[in-house]
Amino acid sequence: MLRRSILCCTLLCLAGAPGAAPAGECGHLRVSFYEDGALFYRAPDGSWTGIDKDVVDELARRLGCTIEASVDSRVRIWAGFNAGTIDMSVSAIPLPEREKIGPIIPYMIGRNYVLLHKDLSARVTSMESFLADPHYKIAVVKSYKHGKAYEAWLAQLRAQGRVFETADHLSMLRLFKLGRVQAVMATPTTWYPLVKQEQLAGTYSVMDWRPKDNIVSGLILSRRRIDEATAARFSQAVRAMRDDGTLRRIFTRHTDAERAAQMVNF
């Protein structure tokens, strides 16, 4: 779990910036990020970067918001919404309990992939062939959900003691690197910065076994703290960012052109 911290730099829109609204037009808001692969991660110089930060930075610029940013765990973020100490968060998947908090404005779409040791990719070509060999094991991050089909598959593997539950993505990839598991489950936004960190380039194959199981995620706004008119302006700004290519450029910056093209079609 991350220790709560406040980012040093407030996300502030400067008056007169191209395409921006007058400064302070949507007031002072508080956003909480959580560390997760390419979505939000430490750059080599120690500063925070990632898709989610770039999206919020651009929204602040376009809408004239002063947005105070913090970093926390997902558990504490949801508690912060209930306590009224957080106004918005990022890359949230729509669920009934979350929609009670407030509207979710989608800005990307993705799905889970299986990263498989490269030397197995010729003979393990499906979920069924992986399941058929009792020696193959997979690692996942504890409590993460992967979609109906993958969860049913993982349930069968769990019943056979073939699933390793890890605390975070970095621990998961280290099991993969050490050969303790033959596969891991992740999204592109999770693995891109981490495979570089763990020097895994060229050691794995990406298996897209459920190409239709896409998951939309986006900005979640507190209904208690943000009125409908402001929420509508955020929604309009996200649509404009998709239409003018801004979102695609942000995704490409932190993943690659192929994945970015897929992620923008929400």
ABEGO torsion letter per residue (X at the ends): XBBBBBBABBBBBBBGBBGBBBBGAAEBBBBBBBBBEAABBBBAAGBBBEAAAAAAAAAAAAAGBBBBBBBBBAAAAAAAAAAGABABBBGBBBBAAAAAAEBBBBABBBBBBBBBBAAAAAABABAAAAAABAABBBBBBBGBBAEAAAAAAAAAAAAAGABBBBABAAAAAAAAAAGABABBBBBAAAAAAAAAAAGABGABBBBBABAABBBBBBBBBBAAABBAAAAAAAAAAAAAAAAAGAAAAAAAAABBAAAAAAAABX
